Amino acid sequence: MILRNLIPLVISFILLSCTSSEKSNFDVQSNSDVGMYNEAMGYIKSKEYEKSVEILNELELQHPYSDLASRGQVMAGFAQYSLNKYDEAILTLSKFVELNPNHPLLPYALYLKGYAYFERMPDVTLDQKFSVKAHDVFSELENRYPNSRYAKKSKTHIKTLKNHLASKEMQIGKYYQKEGFLLAGIKRYKVILKDFRRTVHVPESIYRIIECYISLGLRNQSIYLYTILNYNFPKSIWKSEALDLLKEHKVNRNLKKYKKKELDLEKLDSRAFDLI
């Protein structure tokens, strides 16, 4: 997994006073915060995550005001993640984020929390609560720490998540349309246009709305949406399909009256789709 490949980076960034990777060199008999922290780091380096979590939890209990206890929360979250204990990792990292609003490890903690959701992104046919939560956490990271190296990593994940969530909306919209619930289907397709406008599903969502509008007798709205589709995706197969559909139903394709209307999806206010 991507995050597990970050083990050397994370430890080199956080480890303070270890001079050797051998556990025997750690001050294992010491109850000091430094001794406990370094011992836990040794277990993480050797991938003995259960032992590291035990020590880091004890570090927090014995030295609650130590900066190493705060850092230990992040590393405990990493160890729990590495054990596939995702919910425990998320709780640990959420606690750290809440109690340490200005800590330098916050970007990493948010990234790790988001990835604990992201790694469980389910098939598009299933409930998407983990996908939504991953998107929210990565978006928070990008907004709060736009220059962080982890914010840059998050952008790729956000793009993947948006396409995935748009695919879910498309699936539900098609189901409603197939069952004859056209307004419910249109509502789902419009979610894609409003919330996931830069995804690969936008051209098809416009086409599906045109299909529904023609079925409902809303010809003017169909023409306007075709104009938007043609303007933004002139080479899309869905533009060609829409044109064939309009011809089949003998919808007048006089586009002159729409020339003064906004057609660029990047400039259209999301609320405009409620009026189309």
ABEGO torsion letter per residue (X at the ends): XAAAAAAAAAAAAABAABABABAAABBAABABAAAAAAAAAAAAAAGBAAAAAAAAAAAAAABAABAAAAAAAAAAAAAAAAAGBAAAAAAAAAAAAAABAABAAAAAAAAAAAAAAAAABBBAABBAAAAAAAAAAAAAAAAABAABAAAAAAAAAAAAAAAAAAAAAAAAAAAAAAAGBAAAAAAAAAAAAAABAABAAAAAAAAAAAAAAAAAGBAAAAAAAAAAAAAABAABAAAAAAAAAAAAAGBBABAAAAAABBABAAABBAAAAAAX
